[in-house]
Amino acid sequence: MSRRIVAIAFSAVAALAVLVVGLAGARGAGADEGGEGLALLHRAGSQAAKLGFDGTVVVRWRDGSGWHRQSVPVHMDDGVLRMGDDRLVSAGARRLLRTDAGWQLMWAGRPKGSEPDPARKYRFVVSGPTTVADRPAVEVDVRRDGASHAAERLVFDRDTGVLLRRDQLDEQGRLTRTFAFVQMTAPVPAHPAKPGDVPSPTAQTRGAAPHALGGVPDDLTAPKEVGHGFELAGVYSQPDGSAQLYYSDGLFGLSVFERAGDLVWGSLPAGGRTEQLGDIRVRAYRTGAGTALVWGSDDVTYTCVTDAPMSEVRAVAEDLSPSSSDPLEDVGHFVTAPFSWG
Amino acid sequence: MSAERIDPPEELLSAYLDGEATPDERARVEAQLATSEEWRDVLEELRSTRALLLASPVREAPTGFWDSLLHPDIAPPLPTEPVRSIESAPSRRRSRAIAWIAGAAAAAAIAVVVLVPGQSRVKPAVATLVSRHAVRSSVTEDPVSQLAPVSKPVQLGR
């Protein structure tokens, strides 16, 4: 009798264990919070520099006139990345642009600020194996908590961890921008003891790199957090006199360039579209690198650049200019824009 | 040793604006624009002037103007101002006075605009700022995907 009770109890415990394992397995097949997908994202930024390869990437983006395409040759050798027919060079934290006047230093030095954990806002779901540029790869869907569509699809090289493809989608789940390797030679390990040649900036162009600021200039504003969880990760002074506030939500970066003074609407380049974001009238541009919005408010000119979806950008713009709309000011801009030489 | 400074040639910048520059000239201008605020200012000035000219109303010449210019011997005479009577002389003086007052007012307005210090005016170089953002992002995010879109001159679309 007692033996039968023990057998029944054992069976019940075993069945419960199977049920628990089964449920956990079912959950593990989809959601990957803090797991493999996130680890791949963290790892991707530094992986390419550890390898040597040649490749071609294609950037495609959509704007009001349709799809655009840009093909870029990529050469990575001993930690030095050369792109666009040797026009842009990346080595460690240095970025250099080739101009007729010589190599221009665009960035130097590791940023000191930290960036938020993307898992705070996004879920990473490993959606399965795939192939990009003939390389076996792993696809990860990234979506905001509660969202019905992915904000991004990331595809990482299965063997090296290099980011091979990045698809960005809008709120309706439609593709808006994509970056992808279309061809890549078999990667070989870099020689860490023998760093590649890095061009030297000329004296004339050395001053083009921004420098970090300890604080924000008095006539500008820099909230610690804007939009949906974008945290201030650095403030920089740009050579043109503007302050660059760099925000991140862990997945997307967002720069707000602020400069004291009235925006000269007539000086803005062609190609943009005027849009109304809540109370704010902005000029919006779509580019291969993301969206750029320009507006003026309270004697400050803002240019916001980001690869984040428009819903995120809208919230940021409204946070920075809560009541910018002044009908008289708008009429003034309309009347004076053609005469804006100043 | 100071680097050589290149003055912005307006003729080349005009050709660039009109889309008439050769690929080499375009590359040269874009390289200078990327590094020189002076070049950007001159380009903006040319762009504004051009926009203003394009926005100016076009007026038809009066009937017979071109004939009188090209064939003065056979063209009918152009309409002229009617002969004024002695009585109309005061009104002519009055309109001249109004013209002087209007001129003085315009000069005063220009002086106010030029001499009174006002809020500075900002002309953001949008394409440059897009590149600057991508460069900053590339330092803490994946460098290849961040830099690829700005490794060629940035195209600004709607």
Interface residues (C-beta under 8 A of the other chain):
Chain A: A44 G45 A48 A49 V57 V59 W61 D63 G64 S65 H68 Q70 V72 V74 M76 L81 M83 G84 R87 L88 S90 A93 R95 L97 T99 D100 A101 Q104 M106 W107 R110 P111 E115 V162 L163 R166 F179 T202 A203 Q204 T205 A208 P210 A233 G234 Y236 Q238 D240 S242 Q244 Y246 S248 G253 L254 S255 F257 R259 A260 G261 D262 L263 V264 G266 S267 L268 P269 A270 G271 G272 R273 A284 Y285 R286 T287 G288 A289 G290 A292 V294 G296 D299 T301 T303 V305 T306 D307 P338 F339 S340 W341 G342
Chain B: M1 S2 A3 A27 R28 A31 Q32 A34 T35 S36 E37 E44 E45 R47 S48 A51 L52 A55 Q119 S120 R121 V122 K123 P124 A125 V126 A127 T128 L129 V130 S131 R132 H133 A134 V135 R136 S137 S138 V139 T140 E141 D142 P143 V144 S145 Q146 L147 A148 P149 V150 S151 K152 V154 Q155 L156 G157 R158
